[in-house]
């Protein structure tokens, strides 16, 4: 019997993709070195972050398309942040490379208790709310704040424990 490698929406978890993580690392590196003169080459970003350069080039092009970085060609070329690090939210970076922040593509629930699918619309509403919560959480972090935490001049994000 052949195995199928199909993924149902329920197989996907709430997570940031590798692409989203790499994009955040690349921009954090630019934020940490924003006071240095001139653009930073893809090669330098790759070396600083230990990310694969070919994949990083694709990600930086997507970030450029989203208006988060600017590029300069030629000798001394590379990338710089397009805006102040205090004005770039983590949610924007993730959305630029991964698309809208959701926990899955489950569709929209029926409204006004008109669900005719064994009550599954209640779950759809919960999944939607969880995706909104994740987006709101990531909107709280800016590149400047993350860079300051990385430098040790600001507190690290607190981990909330709920019971």
FENVEN-V378095 format. One record per residue. N is the residue number from 1. RES is the residue in one letter. OMEGA is omega as a letter, one per 40 degrees, with the letter a starting at -180 (NA if undefined). Layout:
n = <N:N>
res = <RES:RES>
omega = <OMEGA:OMEGA>
This chain:
n = <1:2:3:4:5:6:7:8:9:10:11:12:13:14:15:16:17:18:19:20:21:22:23:24:25:26:27:28:29:30:31:32:33:34:35:36:37:38:39:40:41:42:43:44:45:46:47:48:49:50:51:52:53:54:55:56:57:58:59:60:61:62:63:64:65:66:67:68:69:70:71:72:73:74:75:76:77:78:79:80:81:82:83:84:85:86:87:88:89:90:91:92:93:94:95:96:97:98:99:100:101:102:103:104:105:106:107:108:109:110:111:112:113:114:115:116:117:118:119:120:121:122:123:124:125:126:127:128:129:130:131:132:133:134:135:136:137:138:139:140:141:142:143:144:145:146:147:148:149:150:151:152:153:154:155:156:157:158:159:160:161:162:163>
res = <X:X:X:X:X:X:X:X:X:X:X:X:X:X:X:X:X:X:X:X:X:X:X:X:X:X:X:X:X:X:X:X:X:X:X:X:X:X:X:X:X:X:X:X:X:X:X:X:X:X:X:X:X:X:X:X:X:X:X:X:X:X:X:X:X:X:X:X:X:X:X:X:X:X:X:X:X:X:X:X:X:X:X:X:X:X:X:X:X:X:X:X:X:X:X:X:X:X:X:X:X:X:X:X:X:X:X:X:X:X:X:X:X:X:X:X:X:X:X:X:X:X:X:X:X:X:X:X:X:X:X:X:X:X:X:X:X:X:X:X:X:X:X:X:X:X:X:X:X:X:X:X:X:X:X:X:X:X:X:X:X:X:X>
omega = <a:i:i:i:i:i:i:i:a:i:a:i:i:a:i:a:i:i:i:i:i:i:i:i:a:a:i:i:i:i:a:a:a:a:i:a:i:a:i:a:i:i:i:i:a:a:a:a:a:i:i:a:a:i:i:i:i:a:i:i:i:i:i:i:i:i:a:i:i:i:i:a:i:a:a:a:a:a:i:i:a:a:i:i:i:a:i:a:i:i:i:a:i:a:a:a:a:a:a:a:i:i:i:i:a:a:a:i:i:a:i:i:a:a:i:a:i:i:a:i:i:i:i:i:i:i:i:i:i:i:i:i:i:i:i:i:a:i:a:a:i:i:i:i:i:i:i:i:i:i:a:a:i:a:i:i:i:i:a:i:i:a:NA>
